Amino acid sequence: MIRTLGPMVLFASVLAPMAVSLWPSVAAEPEKPIRISELIVARPIGLLGNRLGKRIVVEGTLAKRVMLANPIAITRVDDRALADVVNIEVTGDKALKLENNINYKLEGYESGAFGGYPGWLAPEAQQPFQYHASFVVTRVIAPAE
């Protein structure tokens, strides 16, 4: 099974165990709203299973048939095989243009931002207002540059 950026983003248990639905464009309201200031102290757990901003090494190949710029299909994190492939956008100063049939090993961290158009503004938007995860590359381990 392949897991892409939607429909769920899981937040750290410090913020309260809950899943926030980000697809479709109108997200379900959590029972206890989360303030942005809470995210400064308690970093959410990202799609790759680690806190956002934590140094990790990922392995994967160019993801196909996904609506992301420069997507990688991650199969391993810190030498641990993932139960499901995670498709995520590759960004950062050290990011490279991913090519077909090449296995990549990249050091970096998971990050993200909210973007797109809110449902009230553009109900038919193909990319509605939602969380967009990304992997910020700090070093290319393989293939060698």
Backbone as a ProteinNet text record, in pm:
[ID]
protein_1_A
[PRIMARY]
MIRTLGPMVLFASVLAPMAVSLWPSVAAEPEKPIRISELIVARPIGLLGNRLGKRIVVEGTLAKRVMLANPIAITRVDDRALADVVNIEVTGDKALKLENNINYKLEGYESGAFGGYPGWLAPEAQQPFQYHASFVVTRVIAPAE
[TERTIARY]
84.6	0	89	52.6	130.5	55.8	126.3	67.7	123.4	34.7	78.3	54.3	69.6	59.6	-75.1	-186.3	-317.3	-351	-446.2	-542.6	-513.1	-411.9	-394.5	-254.7	-247.5	-120.9	-133.7	-43.5	-52.5	35.9	-18.8	56.3	106.5	212.7	274.7	174.6	192	98.9	100.9	205.4	211.1	97.1	59.8	-46.5	-184.7	-192.2	-314.1	-324.2	-350	-357.2	-479.9	-455.9	-565.3	-510.4	-598.4	-561.7	-643.1	-577.6	-644.9	-661.7	-783.6	-810.9	-784.7	-703.6	-669.2	-724	-804	-861.8	-1000.5	-1103.8	-1105	-1073.7	-1104.9	-1059.2	-1111.8	-1220.2	-1271.9	-1226.9	-1129.5	-1074.1	-1170.2	-1174	-1254.9	-1193.9	-1276.5	-1228.3	-1190.8	-1070.6	-1034	-1117.3	-1134.3	-1210.9	-1149.8	-1017.9	-947	-857.6	-892.7	-810.9	-664.6	-577.6	-434.2	-391.7	-319.6	-266.2	-127.8	-98	33.2	144.3	124	227	260.9	166.7	194	293.7	294.9	385.3	529.7	551.2	687.4	752.4	674	725.7	724.8	616.5	601.3	592.7	697.6	700.8	618.4	535.8	454.4	541.2	486.7	550.2	506.9	601.7	573.2	532.4	516.2	475.7	579.8	705.3	813.4	835.6	750.9	756.8	849.5	906.6	995	944.3	991.5	952.2	1004.8	925.3	969.6	1099.8	1193.9	1322	1430.1	1396.5	1497.6	1581.6	1713	1802.7	1770.9	1746	1721.6	1787.2	1804.3	1854.8	1744.6	1706.7	1599.9	1654.8	1584	1619	1493.7	1508.6	1394.4	1429.8	1325.5	1339.4	1238.6	1251.8	1158.1	1016.6	926	786	717.7	630.3	560.5	411.8	348.5	203.3	154.4	227.8	185.1	189.8	104.5	97.7	190.8	319.5	421.1	535.3	601	721.8	838.6	918.1	1037.4	1006.2	916	873.7	965	983.4	1056.9	963.1	973.5	898.5	992.1	974.1	1065.1	1024.3	1123.2	1099.6	1171.4	1274.7	1351.8	1383.8	1381	1419.4	1516.8	1636.6	1739.8	1759.1	1777.2	1800.1	1683.7	1565.3	1445	1346.5	1303	1205	1070.9	1002.9	871	765	657.7	548.1	481.8	470.8	411.9	507.6	511.9	592.2	532	617.8	572.7	623.6	530.7	566.6	572.5	686	705.3	792.2	774.5	851.5	991	1091.8	1230.6	1261.4	1313.2	1346.4	1481.3	1521.2	1642.3	1754.6	1855	1970.3	2048	2047.2	2122.1	2033.2	1907.6	1815.5	1864.3	1836.2	1874.7	1750.3	1755	1643.9	1646.5	1543.3	1539.1	1516.5	1580.2	1570.6	1519.8	1460.9	1408.4	1517.4	1478.5	1563	1692.4	1691.4	1808.7	1764.9	1843	1816.5	1891.5	1818.7	1877	1884.7	1990	2006	2038.7	1949.2	1960.3	1953.9	2038.3	2033.3	1955.6	1877.9	1803.1	1699.1	1588.2	1482.2	1348.2	1242.9	1108	1058.4	995	937.6	804.7	748.2	624.2	563.1	453.9	383.5	240.1	153.9	17.2	12.8	-62.1	-74.6	-197.8	-221.1	-339.1	-447.4	-562.6	-674.5	-776.8	-821.7	-926.2	-1054.2	-1130.1	-1252.3	-1352.8	-1359.8	-1456	-1419.1	-1289.5	-1242.5	-1246	-1208	-1202.3	-1249.2	-1381.5	-1435.4	-1391.6	-1360.9	-1323.1	-1171.9	-1094.4	-948.4	-894	-804.1	-742.6	-648.2	-583.7	-496.4	-554.5	-648	-711	-614	-655.7	-574.9	-550.5	-424	-386.8	-239.4	-196.6	-56.7	18.9	133.1	219.9	352.9	379.9	505.6	617.2	740.2	856.1	975	1070.8	1195.7	1304.9	1368.9	1473.6	1607.8	1673.9	1801.2	1915.2	1997.3	2117.1	2243.9	2231.2	2347.4	2299.7	2358.8	2329.8	2434	2387.6	2479	2498.2	2390.6	2397.2	2281.7	2296.6	2424.4	2522.8	2650	2754.1	2739.9	2760.6	2751.3	2872.6
-117.7	0	123.8	224.3	347.7	456.5	525	633.9	764.2	855.4	984.9	1089.5	1215.6	1323.6	1330.5	1312.9	1310.2	1166.5	1130.5	1216.8	1245.3	1186.1	1204.4	1254.6	1338.5	1380.1	1352.4	1275.5	1240.9	1333.4	1387.4	1478.1	1404.8	1454	1392.5	1379	1274.1	1248.4	1358.7	1439.6	1552.2	1649.4	1661.1	1753.1	1692.1	1565.2	1485.7	1389	1263.9	1165.9	1191.8	1236.7	1265	1261.3	1242.3	1251.3	1364.1	1449.4	1562.6	1532	1521.5	1494.6	1620.5	1608.2	1723.9	1712.3	1612	1592.9	1541.9	1591.6	1698.4	1833.6	1939	2072.7	2121.6	2067.8	2109.9	2006.9	2042.9	1950.8	1937	1815.4	1792.8	1870.4	1932.7	2009.3	1913.8	1924	1838.6	1877.4	1779	1806	1919.7	1920.9	2027.9	2097.1	2220.2	2290.3	2300.3	2297.9	2308.3	2449.9	2514.6	2647.9	2632.5	2718.3	2715.2	2724.9	2802.7	2816.8	2682.8	2587.1	2454.8	2378.1	2405.1	2334.1	2377	2493.7	2540.6	2455.6	2417.1	2339	2189.7	2139.9	1997	1976.6	1926.1	1910.1	1788.5	1805.4	1692.7	1581.4	1462.4	1349.6	1355	1349.1	1360.7	1230	1233.9	1116.9	1005.5	1042.1	943.6	881.6	917.4	854.4	919	1032.8	1105.2	1247.1	1313.4	1451.9	1538	1636	1727.9	1794.4	1806.5	1870.3	1776.3	1651.3	1555.1	1505.3	1494	1443.1	1296.3	1263.7	1125.3	1099.1	971.6	929.3	846.1	885.8	815.9	750.2	645.6	577.9	564.3	584.3	570.8	601.8	602.7	629.2	735.3	784.4	882.2	825.2	898.9	856.5	887.5	797.8	816.2	835.4	909.4	932.2	994.4	1095.5	1171.2	1319.7	1397.9	1542.2	1619	1596.6	1663.9	1704.8	1815	1854.4	1775.4	1713	1640.1	1539.9	1442.9	1350.2	1229	1185.1	1062.8	964.8	838.9	730.9	668.5	703.8	658.8	521.1	430.2	293.1	260.6	339.2	314.7	447.2	446.5	561.4	511.3	568.5	527.7	375.8	319	174.7	87.4	146.2	71.9	74	-45.7	-53.4	-0.7	77.3	128.7	26.2	19.1	-71.3	-29.4	101.8	157.4	259.1	265.1	365.9	503.1	601.8	739.6	826.7	887.4	981	1121.1	1189.1	1321	1404.3	1534.3	1624	1646.2	1647.6	1672.1	1819.3	1888.3	2030.1	2055.7	2182.1	2221.7	2261.9	2329.3	2375.9	2260.8	2145	2028.9	1933.7	1970.8	1885.9	1870.1	1755.8	1729.6	1691.1	1705.2	1664.9	1512.9	1448.6	1302.8	1246.9	1133.3	1069.5	927.1	873.3	736.6	632.7	523.1	403.8	428.8	525.5	551.2	540.8	466.6	457	568.6	643.8	757.3	727.6	778.9	777.6	921.4	983.6	1126.4	1152.8	1243.8	1289.2	1420.2	1439.8	1563.8	1555.2	1626.3	1627.8	1655.1	1607.6	1631.9	1767.4	1838.4	1968.3	1978.2	2097.1	2113.7	2250	2274.8	2401.8	2382.5	2474.9	2475.1	2561.5	2516.6	2591.7	2549.1	2612.5	2585.6	2687.2	2668.4	2760.6	2702.4	2781.1	2733.3	2700.5	2604	2561	2672.2	2767.6	2877	2969.5	2971.6	3058.9	2988.8	2863.5	2787	2644.1	2622.2	2490.3	2378.5	2411.6	2309.7	2299.9	2360.4	2361.4	2219	2191.3	2059.4	2036	2140.9	2133.5	2224.4	2175.8	2260.6	2294.8	2386.1	2425.5	2301.6	2268.7	2148.2	2154.2	2057.1	2045.3	1977	2032.7	1975	1939.1	1811.6	1765.6	1774.3	1789.1	1788.8	1729.5	1677.7	1629.6	1724.9	1791.8	1889.5	1816.4	1813.6	1742.8	1829.3	1772.5	1841.3	1778	1650.6	1582	1466.7	1453.6	1340.6	1233.4	1118	1008.6	919.3	885.2	804.3	844.4	844.4	814.1	928.6	896.9	998.8	1108.1	1231.9	1345.5	1352.6
0	0	0	-76.1	-82.5	-7.6	81.8	159.7	105.6	66.7	16.8	123.5	89.9	188	257.5	191.5	256.6	280.4	356.4	421.6	567.8	628.2	772.2	805.7	904.2	962.8	1111.6	1166.4	1306.9	1388.4	1495.1	1579.9	1704.3	1761.3	1877.6	1991.8	2071.3	2180.3	2284.4	2286.4	2379.4	2351.7	2222.9	2185.3	2204.9	2233.3	2252.3	2135.4	2166.6	2058.1	1971.3	1851.6	1757.9	1617.5	1522	1381.4	1322.1	1246.4	1185.1	1037.4	990.9	850.3	770.5	667.4	586.3	444.9	419.3	287.9	305.5	248.2	150.8	211.2	137.5	174.3	308.3	357	486.8	589.1	671.3	770.3	887.6	944.3	1063	1178.9	1256.7	1371.1	1483.6	1539.4	1652	1774.1	1864.1	1985.6	2065.2	2077.6	2147.8	2045.3	2007.6	1907.8	1950.8	1851.6	1875.3	1839	1928.6	1899.8	1838.1	1743.8	1678.9	1782.5	1889	1992.8	2056.9	2057.7	2113.4	2027.8	1898.5	1808.6	1827.6	1885.3	1911	2018.7	2118.1	2230.4	2199.4	2145.5	2117.6	1967.4	1907.6	1763	1721.6	1617.8	1569.9	1511.8	1510.6	1443.6	1298.2	1207.6	1065.7	1001.3	870.5	794.3	797	826.3	828	966.1	1064.4	1195.7	1295.8	1263.8	1354.9	1373.2	1478.7	1499.6	1386.3	1346.5	1242.2	1286.2	1193.7	1223.2	1273.6	1304.8	1353.8	1236	1255.6	1151.9	1125.8	999.9	960.5	826	794.1	664.1	599.2	477.1	406.2	280.7	236.5	112.9	28.5	-101.6	-190.4	-334	-417.1	-559.8	-600.8	-723	-776	-768.3	-705	-696.9	-829.2	-869.4	-997	-972.5	-1062.4	-1060.4	-930	-880.9	-763.9	-799.8	-735.4	-764.8	-671.4	-685.6	-606.6	-698.5	-664.2	-736.3	-677.3	-762.4	-719.1	-607.5	-632.2	-526.8	-512.7	-390.2	-363.2	-292.5	-330.8	-266.8	-163.5	-37.8	68.2	117.9	121	166.5	296.8	331	454	522.2	655.5	736.8	842.4	845.5	941.8	941.8	822.1	802.7	849.8	867.9	908.3	791.7	748.7	641	689.6	606.5	639.5	600.7	677.2	644.3	513.3	491.1	369.5	309.4	177.9	109.2	138.5	163.7	186.4	71.8	-0.9	-108.4	-49.7	-70.8	-12	-106	-103.4	-188.6	-131.2	-219.7	-180.4	-203.9	-100.2	-110.1	-42.9	-38.5	32.6	-60.2	-3.4	-80.6	-143.1	-77.4	-127.2	-208	-229.3	-304.6	-448	-505.4	-642.2	-720.3	-850.8	-936.3	-944.4	-893	-890.6	-1030.9	-1059.5	-1190	-1173.5	-1281.9	-1281.8	-1257.7	-1194.6	-1178	-1102	-1011.3	-927.3	-782.2	-703.3	-559.3	-489.3	-408.5	-336.9	-188.4	-127.3	18.1	55.5	131.6	160.4	310.1	357.1	495.7	498.1	603.2	614.9	724.3	705	805.7	739.3	804.2	753.6	803.2	713.9	744.8	671.5	669.5	594.9	619.1	550.2	561.6	515.3	555.4	505.9	381.2	282.4	159.6	83	-29.2	-109.8	-80	-140.3	-122.2	-25.8	72.3	163.7	86.3	136	70.1	48.3	138.9	123.7	8.5	-27	-133.9	-269.6	-270.8	-395.6	-369.6	-362.9	-328.2	-423.3	-546.9	-645.3	-665.9	-579	-595.3	-596.8	-690.3	-698.8	-580.3	-534.6	-417.4	-310.5	-229.2	-128.1	-15	70.2	185.9	270.7	287.6	361.5	398.5	477.3	516	403.3	365	262.5	329	340.7	399.9	296.4	344.9	256.5	331.1	253.7	310.9	264.7	361	332.1	333	218.5	204.1	255.1	345.3	392.1	335.4	290.2	230.9	144.8	26.1	-61.2	-30.9	16.3	50.7	-70.9	-141.2	-262.3	-352.8	-482.1	-547.6	-525.1	-537.2	-515.2	-620.9	-579	-671.6	-760.9
[MASK]
+++++++++++++++++++++++++++++++++++++++++++++++++++++++++++++++++++++++++++++++++++++++++++++++++++++++++++++++++++++++++++++++++++++++++++++++++

